[in-house]
């Protein structure tokens, strides 16, 4: 009997999963891959055993890739997983291919964003990605946009994002403030479209824009009236910052998913998001606005519209509920079970 969409796995169906990821949080880098870690937490809560071959700090480079490969193969041989689950196509997917061969286990790989862009723009990466995709029993994409972008056809594919923790990101009232409060969170780089956002915000004439993050475009925002620069903030502080805002804005030139948007919607905040990428999968008219990222007027209109929506925005919370991490982990579990042939094992205590 298969697992229910959100309940525990059926008895006797516990899987041994080898996770291979180039992003994983650590004490030194606590925000790295938190979206992967939350899925693993839910898979373990559903009764599965998850062994991990991961890179847990930024800047690991080729040495980190080589270590990831060694760890993945070593764990595969030691634990003989039912399925190997890779996050990111390359390089994690390459290490996972080797591990799946060593364990004679099926491979499921998840594409998150930059890995797909790399396959589009770089011939060598595209060839490596093709090897991963050919080996994979299934490829999970975190948005329909990414599936369309990848110039390779997977044997089987699913669209499942990593979801949002509805318990951590829950509605809170906002403190009184003059005018609407907007929040942007992300790297201050060209792709995130922060300069056009600045121009659109300044046309509003009132309110505040809180900017969380850092990057080379920070000087474009410094010294601007009504714009507050908060710098980098740990992920577990984001609920406090989102609670300050009426609207969360992410008008990126392209955005594979937009995790901050799901988190804001879960807290009952309206959002403004780009039309280019994953946000169209979940941002409804009632939850906010989708805007052309190249058009400052469109971003301005979207911000005005979102600021006019109810506060708190219960429709946004309901739209985010469809992406509850528990629900998304259950959907990934189903993909992993199918890949493993419906196998699995009983938990050790029942063996």
VMD Tcl script that draws the C-alpha trace (Angstrom):
set ca {
  {0.00 0.00 0.00}
  {1.59 3.35 -1.00}
  {2.21 6.15 1.45}
  {-0.46 8.81 1.82}
  {0.41 12.26 0.45}
  {1.19 13.70 3.88}
  {1.07 10.75 6.30}
  {3.83 8.33 7.33}
  {5.18 5.74 4.88}
  {3.38 2.41 4.77}
  {4.79 -0.29 7.04}
  {7.76 -2.12 5.56}
  {8.51 0.60 3.00}
  {11.32 2.43 4.79}
  {14.06 3.30 2.32}
  {17.77 3.63 2.82}
  {18.61 6.79 0.88}
  {22.05 8.09 0.03}
  {21.86 11.86 -0.28}
  {24.56 13.53 -2.38}
  {24.55 17.33 -2.26}
  {27.04 20.10 -2.91}
  {25.13 22.33 -0.49}
  {24.57 21.42 3.17}
  {24.45 23.61 6.31}
  {27.14 23.48 8.98}
  {28.16 25.51 12.03}
  {30.55 27.47 9.83}
  {28.01 27.97 7.01}
  {24.56 27.53 8.58}
  {22.52 28.85 5.62}
  {24.13 26.70 2.93}
  {21.51 24.33 1.52}
  {18.94 24.78 4.28}
  {16.24 23.93 1.71}
  {17.88 20.52 1.11}
  {18.29 19.90 4.84}
  {14.61 20.56 5.53}
  {13.59 17.93 2.96}
  {15.97 15.39 4.53}
  {14.52 16.18 7.95}
  {11.04 15.36 6.66}
  {12.15 12.17 4.89}
  {13.72 10.97 8.14}
  {10.53 11.91 10.02}
  {8.65 9.68 7.58}
  {10.76 6.71 8.64}
  {13.54 6.63 6.07}
  {17.27 6.37 6.76}
  {19.32 9.05 4.99}
  {23.10 8.77 4.72}
  {24.82 11.96 3.58}
  {27.71 12.73 1.28}
  {27.77 16.52 1.25}
  {29.81 19.69 0.91}
  {29.05 21.87 3.92}
  {30.98 25.07 3.18}
  {31.35 27.54 0.36}
  {34.48 27.71 -1.75}
  {35.31 23.99 -1.56}
  {36.37 24.02 -5.22}
  {37.71 20.98 -7.07}
  {39.09 19.48 -3.86}
  {35.58 19.56 -2.42}
  {34.17 17.91 -5.55}
  {36.76 15.13 -5.31}
  {35.99 14.60 -1.62}
  {32.26 14.49 -2.39}
  {32.91 11.76 -4.99}
  {34.99 9.71 -2.56}
  {32.46 10.05 0.25}
  {29.53 9.15 -1.99}
  {31.18 5.98 -3.32}
  {32.39 4.96 0.15}
  {28.93 5.33 1.68}
  {27.32 3.56 -1.27}
  {29.57 0.53 -0.81}
  {29.18 0.52 2.97}
  {25.40 0.93 3.23}
  {24.05 -0.36 -0.10}
  {21.25 2.21 -0.36}
  {17.92 1.47 -2.02}
  {18.24 4.72 -3.97}
  {20.75 7.54 -4.44}
  {19.24 11.04 -4.29}
  {21.39 13.86 -5.71}
  {20.73 17.55 -5.31}
  {22.14 19.58 -8.22}
  {22.98 18.06 -11.59}
  {26.73 18.80 -11.62}
  {28.96 18.21 -9.74}
  {26.80 16.42 -7.14}
  {25.03 14.44 -9.85}
  {28.33 13.10 -11.18}
  {29.34 11.87 -7.72}
  {25.89 10.33 -7.36}
  {26.26 8.48 -10.69}
  {29.44 6.85 -9.37}
  {27.71 6.01 -6.09}
  {24.68 4.50 -7.83}
  {26.97 2.30 -9.92}
  {28.97 1.24 -6.86}
  {25.78 0.30 -4.98}
  {23.90 -0.95 -8.04}
  {21.12 1.35 -6.92}
  {18.84 3.64 -8.94}
  {19.52 7.36 -9.10}
  {17.11 10.28 -8.65}
  {18.54 13.76 -9.17}
  {17.04 17.19 -8.44}
  {17.81 20.33 -10.44}
  {17.69 23.60 -8.51}
  {18.65 26.45 -10.84}
  {22.24 27.40 -11.52}
  {23.02 23.81 -12.46}
  {20.54 24.10 -15.32}
  {21.91 27.49 -16.38}
  {25.41 26.01 -16.44}
  {24.22 23.20 -18.69}
  {22.67 25.77 -21.03}
  {25.74 28.00 -21.27}
  {28.71 25.60 -21.04}
  {29.30 22.73 -23.47}
  {31.49 20.73 -21.11}
  {28.95 21.03 -18.29}
  {26.15 20.09 -20.68}
  {27.97 16.87 -21.59}
  {28.50 16.03 -17.93}
  {24.85 16.83 -17.23}
  {23.77 14.55 -20.09}
  {25.61 11.66 -18.42}
  {23.77 12.33 -15.15}
  {20.37 12.63 -16.85}
  {20.87 9.40 -18.82}
  {21.73 7.49 -15.64}
  {18.86 8.93 -13.60}
  {15.63 7.01 -13.20}
  {13.95 10.37 -12.62}
  {14.86 14.05 -12.59}
  {13.01 16.38 -10.23}
  {12.87 20.07 -11.21}
  {11.96 22.72 -8.66}
  {9.90 24.58 -11.28}
  {8.35 24.11 -14.71}
  {10.64 26.87 -15.93}
  {13.73 24.80 -15.16}
  {12.33 21.75 -16.90}
  {11.78 23.82 -20.02}
  {15.27 25.37 -19.78}
  {17.24 22.12 -19.57}
  {18.35 21.20 -23.12}
  {18.16 17.48 -22.32}
  {15.26 15.04 -22.04}
  {14.96 13.04 -18.82}
  {13.65 9.46 -18.79}
  {11.08 10.57 -16.22}
  {10.58 13.96 -14.64}
  {8.61 15.64 -11.88}
  {8.12 19.24 -10.78}
  {8.51 19.42 -7.00}
  {10.10 22.28 -5.09}
  {11.68 21.93 -1.65}
  {8.70 23.59 -0.04}
  {8.31 25.92 2.90}
  {8.18 25.15 6.62}
  {4.71 26.39 7.55}
  {5.50 26.04 11.25}
  {8.57 28.32 11.05}
  {6.94 30.77 8.64}
  {3.57 31.53 10.15}
  {1.47 34.73 10.01}
  {2.38 37.53 12.43}
  {1.00 41.04 12.74}
  {3.17 43.90 11.50}
  {4.03 46.84 13.73}
  {2.40 50.16 12.83}
  {4.31 52.14 10.19}
  {3.78 55.16 7.96}
  {3.22 53.89 4.45}
  {3.76 50.39 3.08}
  {6.90 48.44 3.96}
  {8.54 46.41 1.20}
  {11.22 43.78 1.70}
  {13.80 42.45 -0.74}
  {16.04 39.51 0.25}
  {18.77 38.17 -1.99}
  {22.20 38.82 -3.45}
  {22.76 42.36 -4.69}
  {23.70 41.29 -8.19}
  {22.46 42.17 -11.66}
  {20.26 39.07 -12.03}
  {18.28 40.03 -8.95}
  {17.32 43.32 -10.67}
  {17.90 45.47 -7.61}
  {18.50 48.71 -9.57}
  {15.14 48.57 -11.37}
  {13.51 47.69 -8.05}
  {15.11 50.78 -6.50}
  {13.77 52.98 -9.31}
  {10.28 51.50 -9.08}
  {10.20 51.94 -5.31}
  {11.30 55.59 -5.50}
  {8.39 56.32 -7.82}
  {5.98 55.30 -5.06}
  {6.88 58.38 -3.03}
  {6.20 56.85 0.39}
  {6.87 53.77 2.48}
  {10.14 51.94 3.14}
  {12.21 49.36 1.31}
  {14.18 46.98 3.54}
  {17.01 45.24 1.69}
  {18.46 42.03 3.10}
  {21.62 40.73 1.45}
  {24.88 41.97 0.04}
  {26.80 42.07 -3.21}
  {28.55 44.25 -5.78}
  {25.49 46.46 -6.42}
  {25.21 47.61 -2.81}
  {26.59 51.10 -3.74}
  {23.55 51.57 -6.01}
  {21.36 51.57 -2.89}
  {23.52 53.33 -0.34}
  {22.47 56.79 0.82}
  {18.98 56.50 -0.68}
  {16.07 57.97 1.23}
  {13.68 55.37 2.70}
  {15.91 52.42 1.73}
  {17.31 50.41 4.68}
  {20.27 48.12 4.06}
  {20.38 45.22 6.54}
  {23.22 43.20 4.99}
  {23.36 39.43 5.22}
  {21.06 37.85 7.78}
  {20.95 34.21 8.96}
  {18.07 32.26 7.48}
  {16.52 31.56 10.86}
  {16.13 35.34 11.34}
  {14.07 35.72 8.16}
  {10.65 35.24 9.83}
  {11.39 38.28 12.03}
  {12.32 40.38 9.00}
  {9.38 39.26 6.88}
  {7.10 40.18 9.77}
  {8.24 43.82 9.36}
  {6.94 43.99 5.78}
  {3.62 44.33 4.00}
  {5.03 43.12 0.68}
  {8.05 41.02 -0.31}
  {9.51 41.91 -3.72}
  {11.70 39.73 -5.96}
  {11.58 41.05 -9.56}
  {14.63 39.07 -10.74}
  {15.64 39.03 -14.39}
  {15.14 35.27 -14.02}
  {14.37 33.26 -10.89}
  {14.42 29.43 -10.79}
  {11.98 29.35 -7.86}
  {12.06 32.20 -5.33}
  {12.15 30.56 -1.88}
  {11.73 33.91 -0.12}
  {8.41 34.39 -1.91}
  {7.03 31.11 -0.57}
  {8.23 32.02 2.91}
  {6.59 35.45 2.71}
  {3.31 34.01 1.42}
  {3.33 31.45 4.23}
  {3.47 34.40 6.64}
  {0.47 36.01 4.96}
  {2.45 38.63 3.04}
  {1.65 39.69 -0.51}
  {4.47 39.42 -3.03}
  {5.78 40.91 -6.27}
  {7.66 38.44 -8.46}
  {9.17 38.11 -11.90}
  {7.32 36.56 -14.81}
  {10.58 34.86 -15.85}
  {11.06 31.66 -13.91}
  {9.40 29.60 -11.23}
  {7.23 32.12 -9.33}
  {4.39 31.75 -11.85}
  {3.96 28.20 -10.51}
  {2.61 29.52 -7.20}
  {2.06 33.31 -7.17}
  {-1.66 33.88 -7.76}
  {-3.41 37.18 -8.49}
  {-4.79 37.14 -4.95}
  {-1.30 36.57 -3.51}
  {0.39 39.42 -5.35}
  {1.67 40.36 -8.78}
  {3.86 38.90 -11.51}
  {5.75 41.59 -13.40}
  {7.98 42.01 -16.43}
  {11.42 42.41 -14.81}
  {12.69 44.66 -17.62}
  {9.92 47.23 -17.12}
  {10.28 49.64 -14.19}
  {6.69 50.84 -14.70}
  {5.43 47.25 -14.42}
  {7.39 46.70 -11.21}
  {6.00 49.97 -9.83}
  {2.42 48.96 -10.69}
  {2.96 45.52 -9.18}
  {4.20 47.05 -5.93}
  {1.16 49.34 -5.73}
  {-1.19 46.43 -6.40}
  {0.45 44.16 -3.82}
  {0.38 46.93 -1.20}
  {-3.39 47.29 -1.76}
  {-4.13 43.63 -0.97}
  {-5.45 42.50 2.43}
  {-3.07 42.45 5.40}
  {-2.57 39.70 6.40}
  {-3.15 38.07 3.05}
  {-4.90 34.78 3.80}
  {-5.00 33.88 0.09}
  {-1.20 34.03 0.00}
  {-0.99 31.73 3.03}
  {-3.36 29.25 1.37}
  {-1.34 29.28 -1.87}
  {1.84 28.59 0.12}
  {0.12 25.72 1.93}
  {0.21 23.74 -1.33}
  {4.01 23.89 -1.02}
  {4.26 22.76 2.61}
  {7.63 21.00 3.02}
  {5.84 17.97 4.49}
  {3.73 17.66 1.37}
  {6.71 18.16 -0.94}
  {8.82 15.59 0.94}
  {5.98 13.09 0.57}
  {5.93 13.71 -3.17}
  {9.70 13.21 -3.38}
  {9.32 10.05 -1.31}
  {6.92 8.70 -3.95}
  {9.48 9.36 -6.70}
  {12.21 7.64 -4.69}
  {9.97 4.64 -4.03}
  {9.10 4.27 -7.70}
  {12.77 4.49 -8.66}
  {13.65 1.79 -6.14}
  {11.04 -0.50 -7.64}
  {8.77 -0.20 -4.65}
  {11.40 -1.90 -2.54}
  {12.76 -0.65 0.72}
  {13.19 -2.39 4.02}
  {11.71 -2.51 7.44}
  {13.26 -0.20 10.05}
  {16.14 -1.84 11.94}
  {14.08 -2.09 15.14}
  {11.55 -4.33 13.36}
  {14.09 -6.45 11.47}
}
mol new
graphics top color blue
foreach p $ca { graphics top sphere $p radius 0.5 }
foreach p [lrange $ca 0 end-1] q [lrange $ca 1 end] { graphics top cylinder $p $q radius 0.2 }
display resetview
